[in-house]
Amino acid sequence: MESDVLFIDQNIPYLADALANCGRVVRFDGRALTNEYLLREHCTILFIRSVTKVCSSLLQNSSVRFVGTATAGTDHIDLGYLNSSGIQFVSAPGSNANAVAEYVLFAMLEWAKRTNTTLDGKSVGIIGYGNVGKLVGKYCYRLGMNILVNDPLLYDNGFSFPEWITYTSIEDLCSQSDIVTNHVPLCANGKYPTLGLLGRRELSKLKTGVLIVHASRGGVIDENSLLKQSENKQLSLAIDVWNNEPIVDMQLAQKAMIATPHIAGYSWNAKFNGARMMAEQFADYSGCSPDYSVMNETNIEFLPKDCTDEATLYQNLSERRQFASDTYSFLQTLNLTQIERASEFDRLRKQYPQRFESLQ
């Protein structure tokens, strides 16, 4: 489609080169994108990441007819508006699932190391059994952990959970788990809302010393209640997502064992997966053939699937994903002004180093 103008977020790797023969390509800063810019450049195809909010105010009077987000989450998209406007929409479900699962596992291993314990025999509560939740469950089961799950959408639709999973209410999950991690989309309405899903009532049921891993979407956990319970019950916290990104709760960040700027899913493998999925789905839509030769996947050896030695897993994830270094860099920004902190939050994501996954 030579007449198309393809806007591609500058943080999506390879996609601009892969689609260079499909029209005029414009690279842009995802958080700075405006309606005026789209109109001025006559944008027809838009590829974004989660920092860009797609709604009527962004797209009004534009020629955009295709929107693709190279992310698994879609809470930054007004799907109703796109549908009513006849705009084609695609996303990248599962593209970063393994990256996030590794973040969760590293947080568990770090917690076990600091508390001089082992994960074998511990109970982990997984809220949301989608692409990420399934992988977290699989890795935890390999390590001999007891798996509790809450996912009412799947449960109500007759999903068959593995025999090694105990399905339970969210309240019982909180009261029985040594580790609680959530992997649900952010949804304010409907039959299964997740906004404030872990609030005062749920968090009050936690045992003392529990690890909370928050790597889904800011807003799923009530941050004020989490901060209060972290003090009352000596909780350990691993937080990657925040209510008001790029502004974060400084006090909560300083309380966390691991605090990162929404980069749990930012492995190189995940970014590659998202870019590839965008190229493939655009090809299906447009008939234009991407140049896949520019999308060279780096072959990094994964750990054997039967590796269950916690020390080996911890060392490998520490070296490859470097979440401890990410935490240090993030916490250094908390001494800045609010405007500077917001800018640094985006910079850390935009300039995130190339990090590779270990697990399969």
C-alpha positions as a Markdown table, in Angstrom:
| # | Residue | x | y | z |
|---|---|---|---|---|
| 1 | Met | 0.0 | 0.0 | 0.0 |
| 2 | Glu | 2.2 | 2.8 | -1.3 |
| 3 | Ser | -0.3 | 5.5 | -0.3 |
| 4 | Asp | -0.3 | 4.5 | 3.4 |
| 5 | Val | 1.5 | 6.5 | 6.0 |
| 6 | Leu | 2.6 | 4.2 | 8.8 |
| 7 | Phe | 3.2 | 5.7 | 12.2 |
| 8 | Ile | 5.4 | 3.4 | 14.3 |
| 9 | Asp | 6.4 | 3.9 | 17.9 |
| 10 | Gln | 10.2 | 4.3 | 18.0 |
| 11 | Asn | 10.4 | 1.7 | 20.8 |
| 12 | Ile | 9.0 | -1.1 | 18.6 |
| 13 | Pro | 12.1 | -2.9 | 17.2 |
| 14 | Tyr | 12.5 | -3.9 | 13.6 |
| 15 | Leu | 8.9 | -3.0 | 12.6 |
| 16 | Ala | 9.8 | 0.2 | 10.7 |
| 17 | Asp | 12.4 | -1.6 | 8.6 |
| 18 | Ala | 10.1 | -4.6 | 8.1 |
| 19 | Leu | 7.3 | -2.4 | 6.8 |
| 20 | Ala | 9.4 | 0.1 | 4.9 |
| 21 | Asn | 8.1 | -1.2 | 1.6 |
| 22 | Cys | 4.4 | -0.9 | 2.7 |
| 23 | Gly | 4.3 | 2.9 | 2.7 |
| 24 | Arg | 5.9 | 6.0 | 4.2 |
| 25 | Val | 7.1 | 5.3 | 7.7 |
| 26 | Val | 7.1 | 7.9 | 10.5 |
| 27 | Arg | 8.7 | 7.1 | 13.8 |
| 28 | Phe | 7.3 | 8.8 | 16.8 |
| 29 | Asp | 7.6 | 9.3 | 20.6 |
| 30 | Gly | 4.7 | 7.3 | 22.0 |
| 31 | Arg | 3.8 | 9.6 | 24.9 |
| 32 | Ala | 4.1 | 12.8 | 22.8 |
| 33 | Leu | 1.8 | 11.7 | 19.9 |
| 34 | Thr | -1.0 | 14.2 | 19.1 |
| 35 | Asn | -4.0 | 14.4 | 16.9 |
| 36 | Glu | -2.4 | 17.4 | 15.2 |
| 37 | Tyr | 0.6 | 15.3 | 14.2 |
| 38 | Leu | -1.5 | 12.5 | 12.8 |
| 39 | Leu | -3.5 | 15.0 | 10.7 |
| 40 | Arg | -0.5 | 16.9 | 9.5 |
| 41 | Glu | 1.3 | 13.8 | 8.3 |
| 42 | His | -2.0 | 12.1 | 7.0 |
| 43 | Cys | -1.4 | 9.0 | 9.1 |
| 44 | Thr | -3.5 | 5.9 | 8.0 |
| 45 | Ile | -1.8 | 3.1 | 10.0 |
| 46 | Leu | -0.8 | 3.4 | 13.6 |
| 47 | Phe | 1.4 | 1.1 | 15.6 |
| 48 | Ile | 1.8 | 1.9 | 19.3 |
| 49 | Arg | 2.8 | 0.7 | 22.8 |
| 50 | Ser | 1.1 | 1.1 | 26.1 |
| 51 | Val | 2.2 | 4.7 | 26.7 |
| 52 | Thr | -0.1 | 6.0 | 23.9 |
| 53 | Lys | -3.8 | 6.3 | 24.8 |
| 54 | Val | -5.9 | 5.7 | 21.7 |
| 55 | Cys | -9.3 | 7.4 | 21.9 |
| 56 | Ser | -11.5 | 9.8 | 20.0 |
| 57 | Ser | -9.5 | 12.8 | 21.0 |
| 58 | Leu | -6.3 | 11.3 | 19.4 |
| 59 | Leu | -7.9 | 10.0 | 16.2 |
| 60 | Gln | -10.8 | 12.4 | 15.5 |
| 61 | Asn | -10.9 | 13.7 | 11.9 |
| 62 | Ser | -7.8 | 11.5 | 11.1 |
| 63 | Ser | -7.5 | 9.0 | 8.3 |
| 64 | Val | -6.3 | 6.2 | 10.6 |
| 65 | Arg | -8.0 | 2.9 | 9.7 |
| 66 | Phe | -5.7 | 0.4 | 11.4 |
| 67 | Val | -4.3 | 0.5 | 15.0 |
| 68 | Gly | -1.9 | -2.1 | 16.3 |
| 69 | Thr | -0.5 | -2.3 | 19.8 |
| 70 | Ala | 2.7 | -4.3 | 20.2 |
| 71 | Thr | 1.6 | -5.2 | 23.7 |
| 72 | Ala | -0.5 | -7.8 | 25.4 |
| 73 | Gly | -2.6 | -5.3 | 27.4 |
| 74 | Thr | -5.3 | -3.2 | 25.8 |
| 75 | Asp | -6.5 | -1.0 | 28.6 |
| 76 | His | -4.9 | 2.0 | 26.8 |
| 77 | Ile | -7.3 | 1.5 | 23.9 |
| 78 | Asp | -10.9 | 2.7 | 23.6 |
| 79 | Leu | -12.1 | -0.4 | 21.8 |
| 80 | Gly | -15.6 | 0.8 | 21.7 |
| 81 | Tyr | -14.6 | 3.9 | 19.7 |
| 82 | Leu | -12.4 | 1.9 | 17.3 |
| 83 | Asn | -15.2 | -0.5 | 16.7 |
| 84 | Ser | -17.9 | 2.2 | 16.1 |
| 85 | Ser | -15.5 | 4.0 | 13.8 |
| 86 | Gly | -14.7 | 0.9 | 11.7 |
| 87 | Ile | -11.0 | 1.0 | 12.6 |
| 88 | Gln | -9.3 | -2.3 | 12.5 |
| 89 | Phe | -7.5 | -3.2 | 15.7 |
| 90 | Val | -4.9 | -5.8 | 16.6 |
| 91 | Ser | -2.8 | -6.5 | 19.6 |
| 92 | Ala | 0.0 | -8.9 | 20.7 |
| 93 | Pro | -1.5 | -11.2 | 23.4 |
| 94 | Gly | 1.0 | -13.5 | 25.0 |
| 95 | Ser | 4.0 | -11.7 | 23.5 |
| 96 | Asn | 5.6 | -10.8 | 26.8 |
| 97 | Ala | 4.0 | -13.5 | 29.0 |
| 98 | Asn | 7.2 | -15.4 | 29.5 |
| 99 | Ala | 9.1 | -12.2 | 30.3 |
| 100 | Val | 6.7 | -11.2 | 33.0 |
| 101 | Ala | 6.6 | -14.8 | 34.4 |
| 102 | Glu | 10.4 | -14.6 | 34.8 |
| 103 | Tyr | 10.0 | -11.3 | 36.7 |
| 104 | Val | 7.6 | -13.0 | 39.1 |
| 105 | Leu | 9.9 | -16.1 | 39.5 |
| 106 | Phe | 12.9 | -13.9 | 40.2 |
| 107 | Ala | 11.0 | -11.9 | 42.8 |
| 108 | Met | 10.1 | -15.2 | 44.5 |
| 109 | Leu | 13.7 | -16.4 | 44.4 |
| 110 | Glu | 14.9 | -13.1 | 45.8 |
| 111 | Trp | 12.4 | -13.2 | 48.6 |
| 112 | Ala | 13.4 | -16.8 | 49.4 |
| 113 | Lys | 17.0 | -15.8 | 49.5 |
| 114 | Arg | 16.4 | -12.8 | 51.8 |
| 115 | Thr | 14.2 | -14.8 | 54.1 |
| 116 | Asn | 16.6 | -17.8 | 54.1 |
| 117 | Thr | 13.9 | -20.2 | 52.9 |
| 118 | Thr | 13.1 | -22.3 | 49.8 |
| 119 | Leu | 10.2 | -22.1 | 47.5 |
| 120 | Asp | 9.6 | -25.9 | 47.7 |
| 121 | Gly | 6.4 | -26.4 | 49.6 |
| 122 | Lys | 5.4 | -22.8 | 49.7 |
| 123 | Ser | 1.9 | -21.8 | 48.5 |
| 124 | Val | 1.6 | -19.3 | 45.7 |
| 125 | Gly | -1.7 | -17.5 | 44.9 |
| 126 | Ile | -2.1 | -16.6 | 41.3 |
| 127 | Ile | -4.9 | -14.2 | 40.5 |
| 128 | Gly | -5.7 | -14.4 | 36.8 |
| 129 | Tyr | -4.9 | -17.6 | 34.9 |
| 130 | Gly | -4.2 | -16.2 | 31.4 |
| 131 | Asn | -1.1 | -16.2 | 29.4 |
| 132 | Val | 1.1 | -15.0 | 32.2 |
| 133 | Gly | -0.7 | -16.8 | 35.0 |
| 134 | Lys | -0.4 | -20.2 | 33.3 |
| 135 | Leu | 3.4 | -19.8 | 32.9 |
| 136 | Val | 3.8 | -18.6 | 36.5 |
| 137 | Gly | 1.8 | -21.7 | 37.6 |
| 138 | Lys | 3.9 | -24.0 | 35.5 |
| 139 | Tyr | 7.2 | -22.7 | 36.8 |
| 140 | Cys | 6.1 | -22.8 | 40.4 |
| 141 | Tyr | 4.7 | -26.3 | 40.0 |
| 142 | Arg | 8.1 | -27.5 | 38.8 |
| 143 | Leu | 9.6 | -26.1 | 42.0 |
| 144 | Gly | 7.3 | -28.1 | 44.2 |
| 145 | Met | 5.0 | -25.2 | 45.2 |
| 146 | Asn | 1.3 | -25.4 | 46.0 |
| 147 | Ile | -0.7 | -23.5 | 43.4 |
| 148 | Leu | -3.8 | -21.6 | 44.3 |
| 149 | Val | -5.7 | -19.8 | 41.5 |
| 150 | Asn | -8.5 | -17.4 | 41.3 |
| 151 | Asp | -10.0 | -16.5 | 37.9 |
| 152 | Pro | -13.8 | -16.2 | 37.9 |
| 153 | Leu | -14.1 | -15.5 | 34.2 |
| 154 | Leu | -12.5 | -18.9 | 33.4 |
| 155 | Tyr | -14.2 | -20.7 | 36.2 |
| 156 | Asp | -17.7 | -19.5 | 35.2 |
| 157 | Asn | -17.1 | -20.5 | 31.6 |
| 158 | Gly | -16.2 | -24.1 | 32.6 |
| 159 | Phe | -12.4 | -23.9 | 32.1 |
| 160 | Ser | -10.6 | -27.1 | 33.0 |
| 161 | Phe | -7.8 | -26.2 | 35.4 |
| 162 | Pro | -4.9 | -28.6 | 35.8 |
| 163 | Glu | -5.2 | -31.2 | 38.5 |
| 164 | Trp | -2.3 | -29.7 | 40.4 |
| 165 | Ile | -4.2 | -26.4 | 40.9 |
| 166 | Thr | -6.5 | -25.6 | 43.8 |
| 167 | Tyr | -9.2 | -23.1 | 42.7 |
| 168 | Thr | -10.4 | -20.8 | 45.4 |
| 169 | Ser | -11.9 | -17.4 | 46.2 |
| 170 | Ile | -9.8 | -14.4 | 46.2 |
| 171 | Glu | -10.2 | -14.0 | 50.0 |
| 172 | Asp | -9.1 | -17.5 | 50.7 |
| 173 | Leu | -6.3 | -17.2 | 48.3 |
| 174 | Cys | -5.0 | -14.2 | 50.1 |
| 175 | Ser | -5.3 | -15.8 | 53.5 |
| 176 | Gln | -3.6 | -19.1 | 52.5 |
| 177 | Ser | -0.8 | -18.0 | 50.3 |
| 178 | Asp | 2.9 | -17.3 | 51.1 |
| 179 | Ile | 3.2 | -15.4 | 47.8 |
| 180 | Val | 0.4 | -13.5 | 46.0 |
| 181 | Thr | 0.8 | -12.4 | 42.4 |
| 182 | Asn | -1.8 | -11.0 | 40.0 |
| 183 | His | -2.1 | -11.2 | 36.3 |
| 184 | Val | -5.4 | -9.7 | 35.2 |
| 185 | Pro | -6.1 | -6.9 | 32.7 |
| 186 | Leu | -7.3 | -3.6 | 34.1 |
| 187 | Cys | -11.0 | -3.4 | 33.7 |
| 188 | Ala | -13.3 | -0.9 | 35.5 |
| 189 | Asn | -16.7 | -2.2 | 34.4 |
| 190 | Gly | -18.5 | -5.4 | 33.3 |
| 191 | Lys | -19.1 | -8.6 | 35.1 |
| 192 | Tyr | -15.5 | -9.1 | 36.1 |
| 193 | Pro | -14.0 | -5.7 | 37.0 |
| 194 | Thr | -10.4 | -5.7 | 38.2 |
| 195 | Leu | -10.0 | -2.0 | 39.2 |
| 196 | Gly | -9.1 | -2.2 | 42.9 |
| 197 | Leu | -9.4 | -5.9 | 42.9 |
| 198 | Leu | -6.9 | -6.2 | 45.7 |
| 199 | Gly | -8.3 | -3.7 | 48.1 |
| 200 | Arg | -8.5 | -3.1 | 51.9 |
| 201 | Arg | -10.6 | -6.2 | 52.6 |
| 202 | Glu | -8.5 | -8.6 | 50.5 |
| 203 | Leu | -5.2 | -7.3 | 51.7 |
| 204 | Ser | -6.2 | -7.4 | 55.3 |
| 205 | Lys | -6.5 | -11.2 | 55.0 |
| 206 | Leu | -2.8 | -11.6 | 54.1 |
| 207 | Lys | -0.5 | -13.5 | 56.5 |
| 208 | Thr | 2.4 | -11.7 | 58.0 |
| 209 | Gly | 5.6 | -11.7 | 55.9 |
| 210 | Val | 3.9 | -12.6 | 52.6 |
| 211 | Leu | 5.4 | -11.6 | 49.3 |
| 212 | Ile | 3.2 | -9.5 | 46.9 |
| 213 | Val | 4.2 | -9.4 | 43.3 |
| 214 | His | 2.4 | -6.7 | 41.2 |
| 215 | Ala | 3.3 | -6.8 | 37.5 |
| 216 | Ser | -0.1 | -6.6 | 35.8 |
| 217 | Arg | -1.5 | -3.1 | 35.6 |
| 218 | Gly | -1.5 | -0.2 | 38.0 |
| 219 | Gly | -5.0 | 0.2 | 39.5 |
| 220 | Val | -5.5 | -3.5 | 40.2 |
| 221 | Ile | -4.1 | -3.1 | 43.7 |
| 222 | Asp | -5.2 | -0.3 | 46.0 |
| 223 | Glu | -1.8 | 1.3 | 46.7 |
| 224 | Asn | -2.8 | 3.1 | 49.9 |
| 225 | Ser | -4.1 | -0.2 | 51.4 |
| 226 | Leu | -1.0 | -2.0 | 50.1 |
| 227 | Leu | 1.3 | 0.5 | 51.8 |
| 228 | Lys | -0.6 | 0.3 | 55.1 |
| 229 | Gln | -0.6 | -3.5 | 55.1 |
| 230 | Ser | 3.1 | -3.7 | 54.1 |
| 231 | Glu | 3.8 | -1.9 | 57.4 |
| 232 | Asn | 1.2 | -3.8 | 59.5 |
| 233 | Lys | 2.1 | -7.2 | 58.2 |
| 234 | Gln | 5.8 | -6.8 | 57.2 |
| 235 | Leu | 5.0 | -7.6 | 53.6 |
| 236 | Ser | 7.7 | -8.0 | 51.0 |
| 237 | Leu | 6.8 | -6.1 | 47.8 |
| 238 | Ala | 7.9 | -6.5 | 44.1 |
| 239 | Ile | 6.2 | -3.8 | 42.1 |
| 240 | Asp | 6.5 | -3.1 | 38.4 |
| 241 | Val | 3.3 | -1.3 | 37.7 |
| 242 | Trp | 1.9 | 1.9 | 39.3 |
| 243 | Asn | -1.4 | 3.7 | 39.6 |
| 244 | Asn | -0.5 | 7.0 | 38.0 |
| 245 | Glu | 2.4 | 6.2 | 35.6 |
| 246 | Pro | 4.7 | 7.9 | 35.0 |
| 247 | Ile | 4.2 | 9.4 | 38.4 |
| 248 | Val | 4.7 | 6.8 | 41.2 |
| 249 | Asp | 4.0 | 6.6 | 44.9 |
| 250 | Met | 7.5 | 7.4 | 46.3 |
| 251 | Gln | 6.7 | 5.9 | 49.7 |
| 252 | Leu | 5.5 | 2.7 | 48.2 |
| 253 | Ala | 8.5 | 2.4 | 45.9 |
| 254 | Gln | 10.9 | 2.9 | 48.8 |
| 255 | Lys | 9.2 | 0.1 | 50.8 |
| 256 | Ala | 9.5 | -2.4 | 47.9 |
| 257 | Met | 12.1 | -5.1 | 47.7 |
| 258 | Ile | 12.0 | -4.8 | 43.9 |
| 259 | Ala | 10.7 | -1.6 | 42.3 |
| 260 | Thr | 10.8 | -1.1 | 38.6 |
| 261 | Pro | 9.4 | 1.2 | 35.9 |
| 262 | His | 6.9 | -1.1 | 34.2 |
| 263 | Ile | 9.6 | -3.2 | 32.5 |
| 264 | Ala | 8.8 | -6.7 | 33.6 |
| 265 | Gly | 7.7 | -7.6 | 30.1 |
| 266 | Tyr | 10.6 | -5.7 | 28.4 |
| 267 | Ser | 12.8 | -8.6 | 27.6 |
| 268 | Trp | 14.3 | -8.5 | 24.1 |
| 269 | Asn | 12.4 | -11.7 | 23.3 |
| 270 | Ala | 9.1 | -10.1 | 24.2 |
| 271 | Lys | 9.8 | -7.0 | 22.1 |
| 272 | Phe | 10.7 | -9.2 | 19.2 |
| 273 | Asn | 7.5 | -11.2 | 19.6 |
| 274 | Gly | 5.4 | -8.1 | 19.7 |
| 275 | Ala | 7.0 | -6.6 | 16.6 |
| 276 | Arg | 6.7 | -9.9 | 14.7 |
| 277 | Met | 3.0 | -10.2 | 15.6 |
| 278 | Met | 2.4 | -6.7 | 14.4 |
| 279 | Ala | 4.1 | -7.4 | 11.0 |
| 280 | Glu | 2.1 | -10.6 | 10.5 |
| 281 | Gln | -1.2 | -9.1 | 11.4 |
| 282 | Phe | -0.7 | -6.1 | 9.2 |
| 283 | Ala | 0.3 | -8.4 | 6.3 |
| 284 | Asp | -3.0 | -10.2 | 6.8 |
| 285 | Tyr | -4.9 | -6.9 | 6.8 |
| 286 | Ser | -3.2 | -5.1 | 4.0 |
| 287 | Gly | -1.8 | -7.8 | 1.7 |
| 288 | Cys | 1.6 | -6.1 | 1.9 |
| 289 | Ser | 4.5 | -8.5 | 2.4 |
| 290 | Pro | 6.9 | -7.4 | 5.3 |
| 291 | Asp | 10.6 | -7.8 | 5.0 |
| 292 | Tyr | 11.0 | -10.4 | 7.7 |
| 293 | Ser | 14.7 | -10.7 | 6.9 |
| 294 | Val | 15.4 | -7.6 | 9.0 |
| 295 | Met | 13.8 | -9.2 | 12.0 |
| 296 | Asn | 16.8 | -11.3 | 13.1 |
| 297 | Glu | 16.0 | -13.2 | 16.3 |
| 298 | Thr | 19.1 | -13.7 | 18.4 |
| 299 | Asn | 19.6 | -17.3 | 19.5 |
| 300 | Ile | 20.2 | -17.3 | 23.2 |
| 301 | Glu | 20.3 | -20.7 | 24.9 |
| 302 | Phe | 17.5 | -21.4 | 27.4 |
| 303 | Leu | 17.8 | -23.3 | 30.6 |
| 304 | Pro | 16.8 | -27.0 | 30.4 |
| 305 | Lys | 13.1 | -27.4 | 31.2 |
| 306 | Asp | 13.9 | -29.8 | 34.0 |
| 307 | Cys | 16.1 | -27.2 | 35.8 |
| 308 | Thr | 14.6 | -26.9 | 39.3 |
| 309 | Asp | 17.7 | -25.9 | 41.3 |
| 310 | Glu | 16.8 | -22.6 | 42.9 |
| 311 | Ala | 20.4 | -21.3 | 43.1 |
| 312 | Thr | 20.9 | -21.9 | 39.3 |
| 313 | Leu | 17.6 | -20.3 | 38.4 |
| 314 | Tyr | 18.4 | -17.3 | 40.6 |
| 315 | Gln | 21.9 | -16.8 | 39.2 |
| 316 | Asn | 20.7 | -17.1 | 35.6 |
| 317 | Leu | 17.8 | -14.7 | 36.0 |
| 318 | Ser | 20.0 | -12.3 | 38.0 |
| 319 | Glu | 22.6 | -12.2 | 35.2 |
| 320 | Arg | 20.3 | -12.1 | 32.2 |
| 321 | Arg | 17.4 | -9.9 | 33.4 |
| 322 | Gln | 19.3 | -7.7 | 36.0 |
| 323 | Phe | 16.2 | -6.7 | 37.9 |
| 324 | Ala | 18.3 | -5.7 | 40.9 |
| 325 | Ser | 20.1 | -3.2 | 38.7 |
| 326 | Asp | 16.8 | -2.0 | 37.4 |
| 327 | Thr | 15.6 | -1.4 | 40.9 |
| 328 | Tyr | 18.7 | 0.6 | 41.8 |
| 329 | Ser | 18.3 | 2.8 | 38.7 |
| 330 | Phe | 14.7 | 3.4 | 39.4 |
| 331 | Leu | 15.1 | 4.2 | 43.1 |
| 332 | Gln | 17.8 | 6.8 | 42.2 |
| 333 | Thr | 15.1 | 8.8 | 40.4 |
| 334 | Leu | 13.0 | 9.3 | 43.6 |
| 335 | Asn | 15.1 | 12.2 | 44.8 |
| 336 | Leu | 14.2 | 14.3 | 41.7 |
| 337 | Thr | 11.2 | 16.6 | 41.3 |
| 338 | Gln | 7.9 | 15.1 | 40.2 |
| 339 | Ile | 8.4 | 16.3 | 36.6 |
| 340 | Glu | 11.9 | 15.0 | 36.5 |
| 341 | Arg | 10.8 | 11.6 | 38.0 |
| 342 | Ala | 8.1 | 11.3 | 35.3 |
| 343 | Ser | 10.7 | 12.0 | 32.6 |
| 344 | Glu | 13.1 | 9.5 | 34.0 |
| 345 | Phe | 10.4 | 6.8 | 34.3 |
| 346 | Asp | 9.9 | 7.1 | 30.5 |
| 347 | Arg | 13.6 | 7.3 | 29.8 |
| 348 | Leu | 14.3 | 4.1 | 31.7 |
| 349 | Arg | 11.7 | 2.3 | 29.6 |
| 350 | Lys | 12.7 | 4.0 | 26.3 |
| 351 | Gln | 16.4 | 3.2 | 26.8 |
| 352 | Tyr | 15.9 | -0.2 | 28.4 |
| 353 | Pro | 19.0 | -2.4 | 27.7 |
| 354 | Gln | 18.7 | -5.6 | 25.7 |
| 355 | Arg | 17.9 | -8.4 | 28.1 |
| 356 | Phe | 17.2 | -12.0 | 27.3 |
| 357 | Glu | 15.0 | -14.7 | 28.7 |
| 358 | Ser | 16.1 | -17.9 | 30.3 |
| 359 | Leu | 13.0 | -20.1 | 30.9 |
| 360 | Gln | 10.9 | -22.2 | 28.6 |
